[in-house]
């Protein structure tokens, strides 16, 4: 949903603040799922994907914030691979 609302690298609705808000909500849900079952590799990948989505939403606005989420995404993905 965040990509459609306001990912600055794709055609979108121009609602970047809403994209960030929705993706942060999705990130909170993904984190709870991953924490509930630390051995669930799919949940970790979902969390990594959502971190990456949030990073993409921030890319055109706040590069430092984007970098934090993109690094987390890579770290989570590396745990699974």
N, C-alpha and C positions, 0 to 999 in steps of 0.2 A: 504494500500500500504506500509506503514511504517513497518508493521510487516514482510511482505515478504522481504523487502529490508534489514532490519538489526535488528530486534528484537533479542536481545541476548539470549532469553529464548526459541526460536523456531528455527527450521531449517530455514535458510535465505540465502540471497545472499552475506552476509558479507559487505554490503554497509551501515554501521551504520550512517555515516555522511549524506548520501543521505536520509536515513530513517528519520533522525531528520529534515532535511530541508523540505521534503515533508509533514511530520506531522505538522510542525510549520505552513506551508501554510494552511493546512486543519484546524488547530486550529484558525487561523485568520478568515477564512471563517465562521466557526461555531460560533465564538464570534460575528461576525457582524450579523448573523442570529438571535442569541439569544438576542442581544441588540435591534434589530429592533422590536421585539415583546416579551417583558419581561414576558408576560403571557403564552407564548408557552412552555409548559412543555416538548414536544418532542425536541424542540431546545435546551433546557437546558440539557436534557439527552445526546443529540448528542455532546454538548460541553463537558460534563463530560466524555463521552467515549473517545473523542479525547484527552483531557487532560491526561487520563489514558494511552492511546496509546503512547503519547509523554513521559510520565514517564517511560513506559516500554522500550522505545528506549534508554533512558539515564541510565537505571539500571546498566548495566555492565560497564559503562564508568564514570559516574559522579553521585554518589549516592545522593548527596545533591540536585542536579538539579532534579533528578528523584523524590525525596521526595516532592519537591515543587509542581510538577505537579500532583502527586498522591494525595496529600492533597487537592488540588483544585478540583480534580475529586470527591473526597468523599464529600466535601462541597457542590458542585453543585448537586450531587445526593441526598443528604439529603434535599436540598430545595424542591425537587420534591416529595420525599417520605414523 
